[in-house]
Amino acid sequence: MKLMNSYYIYILTNKSNTLYIGVTNNLQKRLYEHKNKLVEGFTKKYNLDKLIYFETYQDINEAIKREKQIKGWIRKRKIELIKSKNPTFEDLSLSF
């Protein structure tokens, strides 16, 4: 029996409320990498380490499609999406 893979789109923020949208197949590992500044680039430079939103998918192509869709939205729409599931912008990674 083949186990189903899970893929995640996720949104991180920081104290300045900068948003970062990413996709991964291992959300816990990826959050660890972001929080410990193990990934060079935008998230390390801007200290993005607070998980405020995520969605789960079984198909990597669907996850990538959704990531691109959200990235194309204006900031106001992204904030509305986050608030629909996490109105207080809690760090959701603390529940893992």
Biopython code that builds the backbone (N, CA, C, O; Angstrom):
import numpy as np
from Bio.PDB.StructureBuilder import StructureBuilder

atoms = [
    (1, "MET", "N", (0.841, -1.187, 0.000)),
    (1, "MET", "CA", (0.000, 0.000, 0.000)),
    (1, "MET", "C", (0.883, 1.245, 0.000)),
    (1, "MET", "O", (1.783, 1.371, 0.830)),
    (2, "LYS", "N", (0.626, 2.155, -0.923)),
    (2, "LYS", "CA", (1.403, 3.384, -1.016)),
    (2, "LYS", "C", (0.788, 4.446, -0.108)),
    (2, "LYS", "O", (-0.418, 4.688, -0.143)),
    (3, "LEU", "N", (1.641, 5.078, 0.710)),
    (3, "LEU", "CA", (1.170, 6.152, 1.565)),
    (3, "LEU", "C", (0.971, 7.417, 0.753)),
    (3, "LEU", "O", (1.722, 7.699, -0.180)),
    (4, "MET", "N", (-0.045, 8.170, 1.118)),
    (4, "MET", "CA", (-0.324, 9.427, 0.432)),
    (4, "MET", "C", (0.641, 10.491, 0.933)),
    (4, "MET", "O", (0.863, 10.631, 2.135)),
    (5, "ASN", "N", (1.203, 11.228, 0.006)),
    (5, "ASN", "CA", (2.055, 12.351, 0.376)),
    (5, "ASN", "C", (1.201, 13.570, 0.647)),
    (5, "ASN", "O", (0.113, 13.715, 0.089)),
    (6, "SER", "N", (1.691, 14.438, 1.497)),
    (6, "SER", "CA", (1.023, 15.705, 1.741)),
    (6, "SER", "C", (1.949, 16.827, 1.319)),
    (6, "SER", "O", (3.165, 16.754, 1.495)),
    (7, "TYR", "N", (1.359, 17.851, 0.766)),
    (7, "TYR", "CA", (2.079, 19.045, 0.340)),
    (7, "TYR", "C", (1.374, 20.242, 0.956)),
    (7, "TYR", "O", (0.161, 20.224, 1.164)),
    (8, "TYR", "N", (2.123, 21.254, 1.238)),
    (8, "TYR", "CA", (1.580, 22.405, 1.957)),
    (8, "TYR", "C", (1.955, 23.707, 1.264)),
    (8, "TYR", "O", (3.080, 23.875, 0.793)),
    (9, "ILE", "N", (0.997, 24.623, 1.209)),
    (9, "ILE", "CA", (1.348, 26.006, 0.914)),
    (9, "ILE", "C", (1.260, 26.694, 2.267)),
    (9, "ILE", "O", (0.400, 26.373, 3.088)),
    (10, "TYR", "N", (2.149, 27.632, 2.484)),
    (10, "TYR", "CA", (2.196, 28.271, 3.797)),
    (10, "TYR", "C", (2.547, 29.739, 3.654)),
    (10, "TYR", "O", (3.167, 30.161, 2.678)),
    (11, "ILE", "N", (2.131, 30.510, 4.657)),
    (11, "ILE", "CA", (2.437, 31.934, 4.680)),
    (11, "ILE", "C", (3.136, 32.242, 5.997)),
    (11, "ILE", "O", (2.648, 31.913, 7.078)),
    (12, "LEU", "N", (4.291, 32.882, 5.873)),
    (12, "LEU", "CA", (5.063, 33.325, 7.031)),
    (12, "LEU", "C", (5.016, 34.844, 7.114)),
    (12, "LEU", "O", (4.777, 35.528, 6.119)),
    (13, "THR", "N", (5.250, 35.356, 8.315)),
    (13, "THR", "CA", (5.367, 36.794, 8.499)),
    (13, "THR", "C", (6.446, 37.073, 9.540)),
    (13, "THR", "O", (7.065, 36.158, 10.082)),
    (14, "ASN", "N", (6.653, 38.367, 9.805)),
    (14, "ASN", "CA", (7.630, 38.800, 10.804)),
    (14, "ASN", "C", (7.044, 39.956, 11.602)),
    (14, "ASN", "O", (5.855, 40.249, 11.475)),
    (15, "LYS", "N", (7.848, 40.613, 12.415)),
    (15, "LYS", "CA", (7.366, 41.715, 13.246)),
    (15, "LYS", "C", (6.914, 42.913, 12.410)),
    (15, "LYS", "O", (6.120, 43.729, 12.879)),
    (16, "SER", "N", (7.410, 43.024, 11.189)),
    (16, "SER", "CA", (7.021, 44.128, 10.296)),
    (16, "SER", "C", (5.830, 43.773, 9.413)),
    (16, "SER", "O", (5.410, 44.575, 8.579)),
    (17, "ASN", "N", (5.287, 42.574, 9.595)),
    (17, "ASN", "CA", (4.146, 42.070, 8.812)),
    (17, "ASN", "C", (4.443, 41.878, 7.328)),
    (17, "ASN", "O", (3.545, 41.987, 6.493)),
    (18, "THR", "N", (5.698, 41.594, 7.002)),
    (18, "THR", "CA", (6.062, 41.193, 5.649)),
    (18, "THR", "C", (5.502, 39.790, 5.430)),
    (18, "THR", "O", (5.503, 38.978, 6.355)),
    (19, "LEU", "N", (5.024, 39.494, 4.223)),
    (19, "LEU", "CA", (4.463, 38.171, 3.935)),
    (19, "LEU", "C", (5.380, 37.385, 3.004)),
    (19, "LEU", "O", (5.997, 37.944, 2.097)),
    (20, "TYR", "N", (5.456, 36.083, 3.246)),
    (20, "TYR", "CA", (6.184, 35.156, 2.378)),
    (20, "TYR", "C", (5.293, 33.949, 2.159)),
    (20, "TYR", "O", (4.728, 33.401, 3.105)),
    (21, "ILE", "N", (5.171, 33.540, 0.910)),
    (21, "ILE", "CA", (4.346, 32.374, 0.565)),
    (21, "ILE", "C", (5.256, 31.308, -0.029)),
    (21, "ILE", "O", (6.029, 31.577, -0.949)),
    (22, "GLY", "N", (5.155, 30.090, 0.509)),
    (22, "GLY", "CA", (5.989, 29.002, 0.024)),
    (22, "GLY", "C", (5.209, 27.706, -0.098)),
    (22, "GLY", "O", (4.037, 27.624, 0.271)),
    (23, "VAL", "N", (5.891, 26.689, -0.628)),
    (23, "VAL", "CA", (5.306, 25.356, -0.769)),
    (23, "VAL", "C", (6.353, 24.337, -0.325)),
    (23, "VAL", "O", (7.546, 24.514, -0.571)),
    (24, "THR", "N", (5.895, 23.267, 0.332)),
    (24, "THR", "CA", (6.811, 22.239, 0.821)),
    (24, "THR", "C", (6.071, 20.917, 0.965)),
    (24, "THR", "O", (4.841, 20.880, 0.974)),
    (25, "ASN", "N", (6.829, 19.836, 1.076)),
    (25, "ASN", "CA", (6.219, 18.532, 1.358)),
    (25, "ASN", "C", (6.460, 18.117, 2.811)),
    (25, "ASN", "O", (6.036, 17.040, 3.232)),
    (26, "ASN", "N", (7.144, 18.978, 3.575)),
    (26, "ASN", "CA", (7.403, 18.682, 4.986)),
    (26, "ASN", "C", (7.363, 20.001, 5.755)),
    (26, "ASN", "O", (8.382, 20.672, 5.917)),
    (27, "LEU", "N", (6.189, 20.353, 6.218)),
    (27, "LEU", "CA", (5.986, 21.660, 6.837)),
    (27, "LEU", "C", (6.805, 21.823, 8.120)),
    (27, "LEU", "O", (7.397, 22.879, 8.340)),
    (28, "GLN", "N", (6.844, 20.805, 8.956)),
    (28, "GLN", "CA", (7.609, 20.916, 10.201)),
    (28, "GLN", "C", (9.093, 21.155, 9.931)),
    (28, "GLN", "O", (9.711, 22.018, 10.554)),
    (29, "LYS", "N", (9.656, 20.393, 9.008)),
    (29, "LYS", "CA", (11.074, 20.544, 8.667)),
    (29, "LYS", "C", (11.338, 21.929, 8.084)),
    (29, "LYS", "O", (12.323, 22.579, 8.433)),
    (30, "ARG", "N", (10.469, 22.368, 7.210)),
    (30, "ARG", "CA", (10.652, 23.669, 6.563)),
    (30, "ARG", "C", (10.566, 24.802, 7.581)),
    (30, "ARG", "O", (11.340, 25.756, 7.515)),
    (31, "LEU", "N", (9.640, 24.703, 8.509)),
    (31, "LEU", "CA", (9.531, 25.727, 9.555)),
    (31, "LEU", "C", (10.781, 25.750, 10.420)),
    (31, "LEU", "O", (11.264, 26.821, 10.789)),
    (32, "TYR", "N", (11.307, 24.575, 10.746)),
    (32, "TYR", "CA", (12.553, 24.499, 11.511)),
    (32, "TYR", "C", (13.667, 25.226, 10.760)),
    (32, "TYR", "O", (14.435, 25.980, 11.357)),
    (33, "GLU", "N", (13.752, 24.999, 9.455)),
    (33, "GLU", "CA", (14.782, 25.644, 8.644)),
    (33, "GLU", "C", (14.617, 27.164, 8.653)),
    (33, "GLU", "O", (15.596, 27.899, 8.786)),
    (34, "HIS", "N", (13.384, 27.628, 8.511)),
    (34, "HIS", "CA", (13.133, 29.078, 8.530)),
    (34, "HIS", "C", (13.449, 29.673, 9.902)),
    (34, "HIS", "O", (14.122, 30.700, 9.992)),
    (35, "LYS", "N", (12.975, 29.042, 10.957)),
    (35, "LYS", "CA", (13.157, 29.582, 12.307)),
    (35, "LYS", "C", (14.627, 29.610, 12.729)),
    (35, "LYS", "O", (15.031, 30.457, 13.525)),
    (36, "ASN", "N", (15.415, 28.694, 12.200)),
    (36, "ASN", "CA", (16.830, 28.617, 12.549)),
    (36, "ASN", "C", (17.739, 29.225, 11.482)),
    (36, "ASN", "O", (18.957, 29.051, 11.515)),
    (37, "LYS", "N", (17.134, 29.936, 10.544)),
    (37, "LYS", "CA", (17.873, 30.689, 9.516)),
    (37, "LYS", "C", (18.825, 29.791, 8.714)),
    (37, "LYS", "O", (19.952, 30.179, 8.406)),
    (38, "LEU", "N", (18.347, 28.585, 8.385)),
    (38, "LEU", "CA", (19.161, 27.636, 7.637)),
    (38, "LEU", "C", (19.004, 27.796, 6.128)),
    (38, "LEU", "O", (19.742, 27.184, 5.357)),
    (39, "VAL", "N", (18.043, 28.618, 5.706)),
    (39, "VAL", "CA", (17.759, 28.810, 4.285)),
    (39, "VAL", "C", (18.185, 30.219, 3.891)),
    (39, "VAL", "O", (17.652, 31.200, 4.410)),
    (40, "GLU", "N", (19.143, 30.320, 2.976)),
    (40, "GLU", "CA", (19.567, 31.632, 2.486)),
    (40, "GLU", "C", (18.446, 32.245, 1.668)),
    (40, "GLU", "O", (17.693, 31.531, 1.007)),
    (41, "GLY", "N", (18.334, 33.556, 1.710)),
    (41, "GLY", "CA", (17.349, 34.224, 0.860)),
    (41, "GLY", "C", (16.432, 35.144, 1.617)),
    (41, "GLY", "O", (16.763, 35.645, 2.692)),
    (42, "PHE", "N", (15.266, 35.358, 1.032)),
    (42, "PHE", "CA", (14.292, 36.343, 1.500)),
    (42, "PHE", "C", (13.876, 36.122, 2.950)),
    (42, "PHE", "O", (13.852, 37.067, 3.739)),
    (43, "THR", "N", (13.548, 34.880, 3.308)),
    (43, "THR", "CA", (13.049, 34.617, 4.664)),
    (43, "THR", "C", (14.125, 34.854, 5.719)),
    (43, "THR", "O", (13.823, 35.333, 6.812)),
    (44, "LYS", "N", (15.357, 34.528, 5.408)),
    (44, "LYS", "CA", (16.458, 34.766, 6.350)),
    (44, "LYS", "C", (16.736, 36.258, 6.462)),
    (44, "LYS", "O", (16.897, 36.787, 7.562)),
    (45, "LYS", "N", (16.792, 36.928, 5.326)),
    (45, "LYS", "CA", (17.102, 38.362, 5.294)),
    (45, "LYS", "C", (16.084, 39.181, 6.081)),
    (45, "LYS", "O", (16.451, 40.124, 6.782)),
    (46, "TYR", "N", (14.812, 38.824, 5.966)),
    (46, "TYR", "CA", (13.745, 39.596, 6.612)),
    (46, "TYR", "C", (13.192, 38.947, 7.878)),
    (46, "TYR", "O", (12.163, 39.377, 8.400)),
    (47, "ASN", "N", (13.871, 37.913, 8.371)),
    (47, "ASN", "CA", (13.497, 37.252, 9.618)),
    (47, "ASN", "C", (12.037, 36.779, 9.626)),
    (47, "ASN", "O", (11.301, 37.016, 10.584)),
    (48, "LEU", "N", (11.642, 36.121, 8.561)),
    (48, "LEU", "CA", (10.285, 35.588, 8.444)),
    (48, "LEU", "C", (10.257, 34.200, 9.075)),
    (48, "LEU", "O", (10.810, 33.248, 8.525)),
    (49, "ASP", "N", (9.608, 34.093, 10.234)),
    (49, "ASP", "CA", (9.612, 32.811, 10.934)),
    (49, "ASP", "C", (8.312, 32.519, 11.682)),
    (49, "ASP", "O", (8.256, 31.580, 12.477)),
    (50, "LYS", "N", (7.284, 33.299, 11.439)),
    (50, "LYS", "CA", (6.003, 33.103, 12.119)),
    (50, "LYS", "C", (4.979, 32.545, 11.118)),
    (50, "LYS", "O", (4.578, 33.239, 10.183)),
    (51, "LEU", "N", (4.565, 31.299, 11.320)),
    (51, "LEU", "CA", (3.578, 30.660, 10.450)),
    (51, "LEU", "C", (2.186, 31.184, 10.784)),
    (51, "LEU", "O", (1.695, 30.993, 11.897)),
    (52, "ILE", "N", (1.551, 31.847, 9.817)),
    (52, "ILE", "CA", (0.222, 32.401, 10.086)),
    (52, "ILE", "C", (-0.879, 31.760, 9.246)),
    (52, "ILE", "O", (-2.060, 32.026, 9.468)),
    (53, "TYR", "N", (-0.497, 30.910, 8.274)),
    (53, "TYR", "CA", (-1.513, 30.282, 7.427)),
    (53, "TYR", "C", (-0.892, 29.096, 6.703)),
    (53, "TYR", "O", (0.281, 29.125, 6.333)),
    (54, "PHE", "N", (-1.699, 28.044, 6.503)),
    (54, "PHE", "CA", (-1.270, 26.951, 5.634)),
    (54, "PHE", "C", (-2.474, 26.177, 5.129)),
    (54, "PHE", "O", (-3.546, 26.192, 5.734)),
    (55, "GLU", "N", (-2.276, 25.509, 4.024)),
    (55, "GLU", "CA", (-3.271, 24.611, 3.431)),
    (55, "GLU", "C", (-2.558, 23.313, 3.068)),
    (55, "GLU", "O", (-1.362, 23.318, 2.774)),
    (56, "THR", "N", (-3.284, 22.213, 3.089)),
    (56, "THR", "CA", (-2.721, 20.901, 2.799)),
    (56, "THR", "C", (-3.299, 20.358, 1.496)),
    (56, "THR", "O", (-4.493, 20.497, 1.231)),
    (57, "TYR", "N", (-2.443, 19.738, 0.688)),
    (57, "TYR", "CA", (-2.840, 19.157, -0.596)),
    (57, "TYR", "C", (-2.237, 17.770, -0.735)),
    (57, "TYR", "O", (-1.187, 17.484, -0.160)),
    (58, "GLN", "N", (-2.894, 16.917, -1.493)),
    (58, "GLN", "CA", (-2.374, 15.585, -1.795)),
    (58, "GLN", "C", (-1.587, 15.571, -3.106)),
    (58, "GLN", "O", (-0.817, 14.645, -3.361)),
    (59, "ASP", "N", (-1.780, 16.588, -3.926)),
    (59, "ASP", "CA", (-1.164, 16.664, -5.254)),
    (59, "ASP", "C", (-0.236, 17.874, -5.305)),
    (59, "ASP", "O", (-0.674, 19.004, -5.087)),
    (60, "ILE", "N", (1.042, 17.643, -5.591)),
    (60, "ILE", "CA", (2.025, 18.724, -5.633)),
    (60, "ILE", "C", (1.656, 19.784, -6.665)),
    (60, "ILE", "O", (1.894, 20.973, -6.450)),
    (61, "ASN", "N", (1.080, 19.360, -7.773)),
    (61, "ASN", "CA", (0.713, 20.326, -8.808)),
    (61, "ASN", "C", (-0.391, 21.269, -8.333)),
    (61, "ASN", "O", (-0.385, 22.455, -8.663)),
    (62, "GLU", "N", (-1.323, 20.744, -7.569)),
    (62, "GLU", "CA", (-2.386, 21.589, -6.995)),
    (62, "GLU", "C", (-1.807, 22.571, -5.993)),
    (62, "GLU", "O", (-2.207, 23.734, -5.952)),
    (63, "ALA", "N", (-0.866, 22.104, -5.187)),
    (63, "ALA", "CA", (-0.232, 22.981, -4.196)),
    (63, "ALA", "C", (0.525, 24.111, -4.889)),
    (63, "ALA", "O", (0.422, 25.269, -4.484)),
    (64, "ILE", "N", (1.276, 23.783, -5.919)),
    (64, "ILE", "CA", (2.038, 24.808, -6.663)),
    (64, "ILE", "C", (1.094, 25.784, -7.345)),
    (64, "ILE", "O", (1.338, 26.991, -7.357)),
    (65, "LYS", "N", (0.017, 25.259, -7.913)),
    (65, "LYS", "CA", (-0.981, 26.122, -8.560)),
    (65, "LYS", "C", (-1.579, 27.114, -7.559)),
    (65, "LYS", "O", (-1.745, 28.296, -7.860)),
    (66, "ARG", "N", (-1.896, 26.613, -6.370)),
    (66, "ARG", "CA", (-2.478, 27.469, -5.327)),
    (66, "ARG", "C", (-1.459, 28.505, -4.834)),
    (66, "ARG", "O", (-1.809, 29.663, -4.607)),
    (67, "GLU", "N", (-0.213, 28.089, -4.671)),
    (67, "GLU", "CA", (0.842, 29.015, -4.257)),
    (67, "GLU", "C", (0.949, 30.173, -5.252)),
    (67, "GLU", "O", (0.994, 31.338, -4.857)),
    (68, "LYS", "N", (0.988, 29.848, -6.524)),
    (68, "LYS", "CA", (1.093, 30.882, -7.568)),
    (68, "LYS", "C", (-0.140, 31.782, -7.575)),
    (68, "LYS", "O", (-0.034, 32.991, -7.781)),
    (69, "GLN", "N", (-1.308, 31.186, -7.350)),
    (69, "GLN", "CA", (-2.542, 31.966, -7.315)),
    (69, "GLN", "C", (-2.484, 33.008, -6.201)),
    (69, "GLN", "O", (-2.746, 34.188, -6.432)),
    (70, "ILE", "N", (-2.142, 32.568, -5.000)),
    (70, "ILE", "CA", (-2.097, 33.479, -3.846)),
    (70, "ILE", "C", (-1.011, 34.532, -4.041)),
    (70, "ILE", "O", (-1.220, 35.700, -3.714)),
    (71, "LYS", "N", (0.136, 34.139, -4.564)),
    (71, "LYS", "CA", (1.216, 35.099, -4.809)),
    (71, "LYS", "C", (0.774, 36.204, -5.767)),
    (71, "LYS", "O", (1.287, 37.321, -5.705)),
    (72, "GLY", "N", (-0.161, 35.899, -6.641)),
    (72, "GLY", "CA", (-0.652, 36.872, -7.603)),
    (72, "GLY", "C", (-1.681, 37.848, -7.047)),
    (72, "GLY", "O", (-2.021, 38.839, -7.694)),
    (73, "TRP", "N", (-2.166, 37.568, -5.867)),
    (73, "TRP", "CA", (-3.179, 38.431, -5.259)),
    (73, "TRP", "C", (-2.552, 39.697, -4.688)),
    (73, "TRP", "O", (-1.361, 39.741, -4.379)),
    (74, "ILE", "N", (-3.395, 40.734, -4.556)),
    (74, "ILE", "CA", (-2.948, 41.935, -3.858)),
    (74, "ILE", "C", (-2.876, 41.640, -2.366)),
    (74, "ILE", "O", (-3.529, 40.721, -1.873)),
    (75, "ARG", "N", (-2.083, 42.422, -1.658)),
    (75, "ARG", "CA", (-1.864, 42.196, -0.224)),
    (75, "ARG", "C", (-3.167, 42.116, 0.569)),
    (75, "ARG", "O", (-3.303, 41.261, 1.444)),
    (76, "LYS", "N", (-4.123, 42.991, 0.276)),
    (76, "LYS", "CA", (-5.403, 43.021, 1.008)),
    (76, "LYS", "C", (-6.111, 41.668, 0.936)),
    (76, "LYS", "O", (-6.650, 41.194, 1.936)),
    (77, "ARG", "N", (-6.108, 41.060, -0.222)),
    (77, "ARG", "CA", (-6.769, 39.766, -0.393)),
    (77, "ARG", "C", (-6.037, 38.665, 0.382)),
    (77, "ARG", "O", (-6.667, 37.774, 0.951)),
    (78, "LYS", "N", (-4.693, 38.736, 0.398)),
    (78, "LYS", "CA", (-3.910, 37.758, 1.168)),
    (78, "LYS", "C", (-4.241, 37.882, 2.657)),
    (78, "LYS", "O", (-4.414, 36.876, 3.344)),
    (79, "ILE", "N", (-4.326, 39.108, 3.146)),
    (79, "ILE", "CA", (-4.647, 39.347, 4.562)),
    (79, "ILE", "C", (-6.045, 38.807, 4.886)),
    (79, "ILE", "O", (-6.251, 38.212, 5.944)),
    (80, "GLU", "N", (-6.999, 39.013, 3.980)),
    (80, "GLU", "CA", (-8.357, 38.489, 4.191)),
    (80, "GLU", "C", (-8.348, 36.972, 4.267)),
    (80, "GLU", "O", (-9.059, 36.391, 5.086)),
    (81, "LEU", "N", (-7.557, 36.325, 3.427)),
    (81, "LEU", "CA", (-7.440, 34.864, 3.456)),
    (81, "LEU", "C", (-6.890, 34.405, 4.810)),
    (81, "LEU", "O", (-7.429, 33.488, 5.429)),
    (82, "ILE", "N", (-5.832, 35.041, 5.253)),
    (82, "ILE", "CA", (-5.224, 34.674, 6.540)),
    (82, "ILE", "C", (-6.237, 34.861, 7.662)),
    (82, "ILE", "O", (-6.413, 33.972, 8.495)),
    (83, "LYS", "N", (-6.901, 36.011, 7.686)),
    (83, "LYS", "CA", (-7.860, 36.313, 8.750)),
    (83, "LYS", "C", (-9.052, 35.363, 8.755)),
    (83, "LYS", "O", (-9.674, 35.166, 9.798)),
    (84, "SER", "N", (-9.383, 34.767, 7.599)),
    (84, "SER", "CA", (-10.514, 33.839, 7.536)),
    (84, "SER", "C", (-10.274, 32.598, 8.393)),
    (84, "SER", "O", (-11.230, 31.981, 8.864)),
    (85, "LYS", "N", (-9.017, 32.226, 8.600)),
    (85, "LYS", "CA", (-8.694, 31.040, 9.401)),
    (85, "LYS", "C", (-7.885, 31.378, 10.650)),
    (85, "LYS", "O", (-7.844, 30.586, 11.592)),
    (86, "ASN", "N", (-7.249, 32.531, 10.668)),
    (86, "ASN", "CA", (-6.373, 32.894, 11.780)),
    (86, "ASN", "C", (-6.507, 34.399, 12.043)),
    (86, "ASN", "O", (-5.584, 35.166, 11.766)),
    (87, "PRO", "N", (-7.656, 34.815, 12.574)),
    (87, "PRO", "CA", (-7.942, 36.248, 12.719)),
    (87, "PRO", "C", (-6.979, 37.012, 13.619)),
    (87, "PRO", "O", (-6.841, 38.227, 13.478)),
    (88, "THR", "N", (-6.313, 36.325, 14.537)),
    (88, "THR", "CA", (-5.392, 37.012, 15.446)),
    (88, "THR", "C", (-3.927, 36.859, 15.032)),
    (88, "THR", "O", (-3.028, 37.281, 15.760)),
    (89, "PHE", "N", (-3.688, 36.262, 13.875)),
    (89, "PHE", "CA", (-2.329, 36.060, 13.344)),
    (89, "PHE", "C", (-1.432, 35.324, 14.353)),
    (89, "PHE", "O", (-0.255, 35.649, 14.518)),
    (90, "GLU", "N", (-2.027, 34.323, 15.023)),
    (90, "GLU", "CA", (-1.255, 33.475, 15.938)),
    (90, "GLU", "C", (-0.166, 32.757, 15.160)),
    (90, "GLU", "O", (-0.315, 32.507, 13.964)),
    (91, "ASP", "N", (0.932, 32.424, 15.835)),
    (91, "ASP", "CA", (1.978, 31.604, 15.230)),
    (91, "ASP", "C", (1.510, 30.157, 15.294)),
    (91, "ASP", "O", (1.576, 29.525, 16.349)),
    (92, "LEU", "N", (1.044, 29.637, 14.181)),
    (92, "LEU", "CA", (0.473, 28.286, 14.128)),
    (92, "LEU", "C", (1.522, 27.211, 14.332)),
    (92, "LEU", "O", (1.186, 26.075, 14.667)),
    (93, "SER", "N", (2.791, 27.550, 14.135)),
    (93, "SER", "CA", (3.843, 26.537, 14.313)),
    (93, "SER", "C", (3.994, 26.135, 15.777)),
    (93, "SER", "O", (4.566, 25.086, 16.075)),
    (94, "LEU", "N", (3.493, 26.949, 16.680)),
    (94, "LEU", "CA", (3.596, 26.620, 18.106)),
    (94, "LEU", "C", (2.709, 25.436, 18.484)),
    (94, "LEU", "O", (2.878, 24.848, 19.553)),
    (95, "SER", "N", (1.769, 25.088, 17.612)),
    (95, "SER", "CA", (0.886, 23.946, 17.894)),
    (95, "SER", "C", (1.400, 22.644, 17.307)),
    (95, "SER", "O", (0.733, 21.617, 17.434)),
    (96, "PHE", "N", (2.564, 22.650, 16.667)),
    (96, "PHE", "CA", (3.140, 21.418, 16.107)),
    (96, "PHE", "C", (3.959, 20.699, 17.150)),
    (96, "PHE", "O", (4.525, 19.642, 16.870)),
]
sb = StructureBuilder()
sb.init_structure("model")
sb.init_model(0)
sb.init_chain("A")
sb.init_seg("    ")
for serial, (resi, resn, name, xyz) in enumerate(atoms, 1):
    if name == "N":
        sb.init_residue(resn, " ", resi, " ")
    sb.init_atom(name, np.array(xyz, "f"), 0.0, 1.0, " ", f" {name:<3s}", serial, name[0])
structure = sb.get_structure()
